Amino acid sequence: MKRAFQWVLGLVTERVGWKLLSLAIAVLLWAIVASEPELSTWATVRVEYEDLPDGLEISSTPVNTVSLELLGPSSELRGLGDGGVHPAVILDMSGVRPGERTFPIAGSSVKLARGVHLLRSIPSQVRFEFETRAEHSVPVQVRFAGEGKNGYVVAHYEAQPKELSIAGPRSRVARISAVATDPVDVSSLSGSSEFRVNTFVEDPYVRFMSAPQVAVRVTMRKK
């Protein structure tokens, strides 16, 4: 029993100076942090999302940013825009289904540095509309510019490929009946020629499944 007591006493008294110094430093750091003033500030944060199920598309106008009113130590708040831990809003979309879904900007969706607290968010909620993804092939509509200016008009033309595949929210894809090319300038053309031009889909929520470029073969004839 005596030996055990001596062993414990030795652990306590060994290098006691260093231990007291470490304790003093820890108390000093705690005092500095505890006495640091808390401030409030606003931060504009991008809205991000994760785990959107395969086959679903966001079909509503997305909310890209929110404003967060934050409270925390001045050192943390000063570092928000200078290499510090920047707040983030990350929405978990793993359980969404087609239809409308509202997400609160609070709790686990807001990532903050230690010691920083969320007071409020503007807006406090964001709402998205989800639809199943659809893919569809639509014809290419060729447009011309300058036809007839030199006495020649288009006798025949052909686009390759004749159709392009598009994808996006089902209701928006259903409204696209064709995609149009950039205007092909034939104002100085008198024979046959081939042009490579880009195509354009009107709805910004609909995208091409491959390169949106076609080759247009044009043959002119005299008026």
HUWOWO-V11447 format. One record per residue. N is the residue number from 1. RES is the residue in one small letter. PSI is psi in whole degrees, 0 to 359 (NA if undefined). D_LAST is the distance of its C-alpha to the last C-alpha in whole Angstrom. Layout:
n={N & N}
res={RES & RES}
psi={PSI & PSI}
d_last={D_LAST & D_LAST}
This chain:
n={1 & 2 & 3 & 4 & 5 & 6 & 7 & 8 & 9 & 10 & 11 & 12 & 13 & 14 & 15 & 16 & 17 & 18 & 19 & 20 & 21 & 22 & 23 & 24 & 25 & 26 & 27 & 28 & 29 & 30 & 31 & 32 & 33 & 34 & 35 & 36 & 37 & 38 & 39 & 40 & 41 & 42 & 43 & 44 & 45 & 46 & 47 & 48 & 49 & 50 & 51 & 52 & 53 & 54 & 55 & 56 & 57 & 58 & 59 & 60 & 61 & 62 & 63 & 64 & 65 & 66 & 67 & 68 & 69 & 70 & 71 & 72 & 73 & 74 & 75 & 76 & 77 & 78 & 79 & 80 & 81 & 82 & 83 & 84 & 85 & 86 & 87 & 88 & 89 & 90 & 91 & 92 & 93 & 94 & 95 & 96 & 97 & 98 & 99 & 100 & 101 & 102 & 103 & 104 & 105 & 106 & 107 & 108 & 109 & 110 & 111 & 112 & 113 & 114 & 115 & 116 & 117 & 118 & 119 & 120 & 121 & 122 & 123 & 124 & 125 & 126 & 127 & 128 & 129 & 130 & 131 & 132 & 133 & 134 & 135 & 136 & 137 & 138 & 139 & 140 & 141 & 142 & 143 & 144 & 145 & 146 & 147 & 148 & 149 & 150 & 151 & 152 & 153 & 154 & 155 & 156 & 157 & 158 & 159 & 160 & 161 & 162 & 163 & 164 & 165 & 166 & 167 & 168 & 169 & 170 & 171 & 172 & 173 & 174 & 175 & 176 & 177 & 178 & 179 & 180 & 181 & 182 & 183 & 184 & 185 & 186 & 187 & 188 & 189 & 190 & 191 & 192 & 193 & 194 & 195 & 196 & 197 & 198 & 199 & 200 & 201 & 202 & 203 & 204 & 205 & 206 & 207 & 208 & 209 & 210 & 211 & 212 & 213 & 214 & 215 & 216 & 217 & 218 & 219 & 220 & 221 & 222 & 223}
res={m & k & r & a & f & q & w & v & l & g & l & v & t & e & r & v & g & w & k & l & l & s & l & a & i & a & v & l & l & w & a & i & v & a & s & e & p & e & l & s & t & w & a & t & v & r & v & e & y & e & d & l & p & d & g & l & e & i & s & s & t & p & v & n & t & v & s & l & e & l & l & g & p & s & s & e & l & r & g & l & g & d & g & g & v & h & p & a & v & i & l & d & m & s & g & v & r & p & g & e & r & t & f & p & i & a & g & s & s & v & k & l & a & r & g & v & h & l & l & r & s & i & p & s & q & v & r & f & e & f & e & t & r & a & e & h & s & v & p & v & q & v & r & f & a & g & e & g & k & n & g & y & v & v & a & h & y & e & a & q & p & k & e & l & s & i & a & g & p & r & s & r & v & a & r & i & s & a & v & a & t & d & p & v & d & v & s & s & l & s & g & s & s & e & f & r & v & n & t & f & v & e & d & p & y & v & r & f & m & s & a & p & q & v & a & v & r & v & t & m & r & k & k}
psi={320 & 319 & 319 & 318 & 319 & 323 & 316 & 317 & 323 & 321 & 322 & 317 & 346 & 129 & 46 & 330 & 314 & 321 & 318 & 323 & 316 & 319 & 320 & 319 & 317 & 317 & 322 & 316 & 317 & 319 & 321 & 313 & 318 & 329 & 356 & 131 & 145 & 135 & 164 & 147 & 168 & 142 & 133 & 123 & 137 & 141 & 120 & 164 & 162 & 156 & 39 & 126 & 145 & 140 & 358 & 149 & 147 & 120 & 355 & 166 & 119 & 149 & 118 & 328 & 157 & 159 & 128 & 131 & 121 & 149 & 132 & 180 & 144 & 325 & 321 & 318 & 325 & 333 & 4 & 317 & 17 & 51 & 2 & 186 & 108 & 138 & 154 & 147 & 114 & 116 & 132 & 111 & 19 & 334 & 12 & 155 & 170 & 138 & 193 & 145 & 130 & 136 & 123 & 143 & 84 & 172 & 225 & 347 & 345 & 119 & 120 & 158 & 158 & 133 & 351 & 135 & 147 & 123 & 314 & 164 & 141 & 113 & 165 & 345 & 155 & 144 & 135 & 152 & 132 & 142 & 158 & 150 & 140 & 148 & 142 & 148 & 131 & 153 & 155 & 127 & 115 & 133 & 146 & 153 & 141 & 15 & 132 & 354 & 328 & 17 & 6 & 147 & 165 & 121 & 324 & 146 & 158 & 136 & 139 & 121 & 160 & 338 & 153 & 149 & 135 & 161 & 157 & 191 & 139 & 313 & 327 & 321 & 323 & 336 & 352 & 113 & 340 & 162 & 142 & 146 & 163 & 153 & 133 & 118 & 111 & 19 & 335 & 13 & 136 & 343 & 231 & 147 & 163 & 139 & 147 & 121 & 156 & 156 & 165 & 135 & 132 & 323 & 123 & 345 & 354 & 139 & 160 & 146 & 349 & 183 & 129 & 50 & 142 & 159 & 128 & 119 & 122 & 136 & 130 & 158 & 155 & 145 & NA}
d_last={118 & 119 & 117 & 114 & 115 & 115 & 112 & 110 & 112 & 111 & 107 & 107 & 109 & 107 & 105 & 106 & 105 & 101 & 101 & 102 & 100 & 97 & 98 & 98 & 95 & 93 & 95 & 94 & 90 & 90 & 92 & 89 & 86 & 88 & 89 & 85 & 83 & 81 & 78 & 75 & 71 & 68 & 65 & 62 & 61 & 58 & 58 & 58 & 58 & 59 & 60 & 57 & 57 & 54 & 52 & 52 & 49 & 50 & 48 & 49 & 49 & 51 & 54 & 54 & 57 & 60 & 63 & 66 & 70 & 72 & 76 & 77 & 79 & 78 & 78 & 75 & 73 & 73 & 72 & 69 & 66 & 68 & 68 & 70 & 70 & 67 & 67 & 64 & 63 & 62 & 62 & 63 & 60 & 62 & 63 & 60 & 58 & 55 & 55 & 57 & 59 & 61 & 63 & 65 & 65 & 69 & 72 & 70 & 67 & 68 & 69 & 71 & 74 & 77 & 79 & 76 & 75 & 73 & 73 & 70 & 66 & 64 & 62 & 65 & 63 & 59 & 57 & 55 & 53 & 52 & 50 & 50 & 47 & 44 & 42 & 38 & 35 & 32 & 28 & 26 & 23 & 20 & 19 & 16 & 16 & 14 & 10 & 8 & 10 & 9 & 6 & 5 & 6 & 9 & 10 & 13 & 16 & 20 & 23 & 26 & 29 & 27 & 30 & 32 & 36 & 37 & 41 & 43 & 45 & 45 & 44 & 41 & 39 & 39 & 37 & 34 & 32 & 29 & 29 & 26 & 24 & 24 & 21 & 19 & 17 & 14 & 13 & 14 & 13 & 11 & 13 & 15 & 18 & 21 & 22 & 25 & 26 & 28 & 28 & 30 & 33 & 33 & 37 & 39 & 42 & 39 & 39 & 37 & 39 & 38 & 35 & 33 & 30 & 27 & 25 & 21 & 19 & 15 & 13 & 9 & 6 & 4 & 0}
